[in-house]
Amino acid sequence: MSKNRINVPEAQAALDKFKMEAASEVGVNLKQGYNGDITSRQAGSIGGQMVKKMVESYENSIKNNG
């Protein structure tokens, strides 16, 4: 049983949109559904871009609230 479940169903759509935006920014064409044909390097680039954007967002929230 997977522990990586989304507790808020609406969050899945937001995560999918976020992933598609990150993929577009690093030049990887994702399609809806299965993307098992992309390389590990491409998948890593997408994940790295997502983390970069999350860190930037967090840093901006600290600057604006601090």
Sequence and secondary structure as in RCSB ss.txt:
>XXXX:A:sequence
MSKNRINVPEAQAALDKFKMEAASEVGVNLKQGYNGDITSRQAGSIGGQMVKKMVESYENSIKNNG
>XXXX:A:secstr
  S   SSHHHHHHHHHHHHHHHHHTT    SS  TTS HHHHHHHHHHHHHHHHHHHHHHHHHH 
